[in-house]
Amino acid sequence: MTPKTWLAVACLLIGVPLAAWALADGRLLLALVGFALIFTFLFFVIEGMAKAGKPKHEIRRAADAAWNMKDEPPGGGAG
């Protein structure tokens, strides 16, 4: 796992209990810090999902794409 993944997991594991404890104890500033850590985790997750959706290698175009041959009759048969 990458350091960014470890950081995201740490943000979640620290942020959730911190926000819950601070809200239960009435400490708004610590609750905001906990929520900031949770939102940091969500940012890392969304960034990772966006990165996973992109291809790693360049997608090359075909030499003769099917769309260019749409008006041509199918070949190979005598019919």
C-alpha contacts under 8 A as a table, 3 or more apart, distances in Angstrom:
res1	aa1	res2	aa2	distance
1	M	5	T	6.16
1	M	6	W	7.03
2	T	5	T	5.25
2	T	6	W	6.56
3	P	6	W	5.03
3	P	7	L	6.13
4	K	7	L	5.01
4	K	8	A	6.21
4	K	44	F	7.81
5	T	8	A	5.07
5	T	9	V	6.26
5	T	44	F	7.90
6	W	9	V	5.18
6	W	10	A	6.08
7	L	10	A	5.05
7	L	11	C	6.10
8	A	11	C	5.10
8	A	12	L	6.39
8	A	40	T	7.24
8	A	41	F	4.85
8	A	44	F	6.20
8	A	45	V	7.69
9	V	12	L	5.16
9	V	13	L	6.12
9	V	41	F	7.08
10	A	13	L	5.06
10	A	14	I	5.96
11	C	14	I	5.36
11	C	15	G	5.57
11	C	37	L	5.09
11	C	38	I	6.29
11	C	40	T	6.87
11	C	41	F	5.73
12	L	15	G	5.09
12	L	16	V	6.00
12	L	37	L	6.57
12	L	38	I	5.50
12	L	41	F	5.83
13	L	16	V	6.09
13	L	17	P	7.09
14	I	17	P	5.99
14	I	18	L	6.11
14	I	34	G	7.37
14	I	37	L	7.45
15	G	18	L	5.15
15	G	19	A	5.95
15	G	33	V	7.47
15	G	34	G	4.18
15	G	35	F	6.35
15	G	36	A	7.52
15	G	37	L	4.90
15	G	38	I	5.35
16	V	19	A	5.30
16	V	20	A	6.12
16	V	34	G	6.30
16	V	35	F	7.53
16	V	38	I	6.66
17	P	20	A	5.04
17	P	21	W	5.92
17	P	34	G	7.69
18	L	21	W	5.26
18	L	22	A	5.95
18	L	30	L	7.03
18	L	31	A	6.65
18	L	33	V	7.89
18	L	34	G	5.20
19	A	22	A	5.16
19	A	23	L	6.00
19	A	30	L	6.75
19	A	31	A	4.33
19	A	32	L	7.10
19	A	33	V	7.29
19	A	34	G	4.33
19	A	35	F	6.10
20	A	23	L	5.27
20	A	24	A	6.14
20	A	31	A	7.26
21	W	24	A	5.13
21	W	25	D	6.07
21	W	31	A	7.79
22	A	25	D	5.09
22	A	26	G	5.88
22	A	27	R	4.88
22	A	28	L	6.61
22	A	30	L	5.63
22	A	31	A	4.93
23	L	26	G	5.10
23	L	27	R	6.08
23	L	28	L	6.65
23	L	31	A	5.79
24	A	27	R	7.88
27	R	30	L	5.75
27	R	31	A	6.32
28	L	31	A	4.94
28	L	32	L	6.19
29	L	32	L	5.16
29	L	33	V	6.44
30	L	33	V	4.96
30	L	34	G	6.22
31	A	34	G	5.00
31	A	35	F	6.17
32	L	35	F	5.00
32	L	36	A	6.05
33	V	36	A	4.98
33	V	37	L	6.33
34	G	37	L	5.14
34	G	38	I	6.33
35	F	38	I	4.95
35	F	39	F	6.12
36	A	39	F	5.10
36	A	40	T	6.08
37	L	40	T	4.95
37	L	41	F	6.31
38	I	41	F	5.09
38	I	42	L	6.37
39	F	42	L	4.90
39	F	43	F	6.11
40	T	43	F	5.01
40	T	44	F	6.34
41	F	44	F	5.20
41	F	45	V	6.28
42	L	45	V	5.05
42	L	46	I	6.13
43	F	46	I	5.24
43	F	47	E	6.02
44	F	47	E	5.08
44	F	48	G	6.06
45	V	48	G	5.11
45	V	49	M	6.20
46	I	49	M	5.08
46	I	50	A	6.19
47	E	50	A	5.18
47	E	51	K	6.19
48	G	51	K	5.03
48	G	52	A	6.08
49	M	52	A	5.03
49	M	53	G	6.38
50	A	53	G	5.30
50	A	54	K	6.99
51	K	54	K	5.60
52	A	55	P	7.63
55	P	58	E	6.99
55	P	59	I	7.80
61	R	65	A	7.64
62	A	65	A	5.37
64	D	68	N	6.93
64	D	69	M	7.68
65	A	68	N	5.57
65	A	69	M	6.99
66	A	69	M	5.21
66	A	70	K	6.50
67	W	70	K	5.34
68	N	71	D	7.78
69	M	72	E	5.38
74	P	77	G	7.83
